[in-house]
Amino acid sequence: MSKDLDEGFQDILAELDREEARVKIRMEMRRFGKPTTVIEGLKLSEKDMHDLSSKMKRSLATGGTVKDGIMILQGDHRESAAKMLMQQGFSESSIEVL
């Protein structure tokens, strides 16, 4: 396969994964009673996950990390995170805010 065709195929697969993903966004209380937003179920590559995390952290003016396919943001950003994921192409019906 040519490189352009392979990249186009990967883009289509990524879009299908976004539509089929069951994303859960929840808040957890961490050390010293600090709230954190946990986003799991994103079917993205490691690079795409880090890119999305960077965009979200910049937009929300917060810190965070990505560990084992789970994105963790400092603070309670459940609703804002859901809106940002919808803007990134995830369907509203596939995002569950707990």
Secondary structure in CASP SS format (residue, H / E / C, confidence):
PFRMAT SS
TARGET T0000
AUTHOR 0000-0000-0000
METHOD secondary structure of the structure
MODEL  1
M C 1.00
S C 1.00
K H 1.00
D H 1.00
L H 1.00
D H 1.00
E H 1.00
G H 1.00
F H 1.00
Q H 1.00
D H 1.00
I H 1.00
L H 1.00
A H 1.00
E H 1.00
L H 1.00
D H 1.00
R H 1.00
E H 1.00
E H 1.00
A C 1.00
R C 1.00
V E 1.00
K E 1.00
I E 1.00
R E 1.00
M E 1.00
E E 1.00
M E 1.00
R C 1.00
R H 1.00
F H 1.00
G H 1.00
K C 1.00
P E 1.00
T E 1.00
T E 1.00
V E 1.00
I E 1.00
E E 1.00
G C 1.00
L C 1.00
K C 1.00
L C 1.00
S C 1.00
E H 1.00
K H 1.00
D H 1.00
M H 1.00
H H 1.00
D H 1.00
L H 1.00
S H 1.00
S H 1.00
K H 1.00
M H 1.00
K H 1.00
R H 1.00
S H 1.00
L H 1.00
A C 1.00
T C 1.00
G C 1.00
G E 1.00
T E 1.00
V E 1.00
K E 1.00
D C 1.00
G C 1.00
I E 1.00
M E 1.00
I E 1.00
L E 1.00
Q E 1.00
G C 1.00
D C 1.00
H C 1.00
R H 1.00
E H 1.00
S H 1.00
A H 1.00
A H 1.00
K H 1.00
M H 1.00
L H 1.00
M H 1.00
Q H 1.00
Q C 1.00
G C 1.00
F C 1.00
S C 1.00
E H 1.00
S H 1.00
S H 1.00
I E 1.00
E E 1.00
V E 1.00
L C 1.00
END
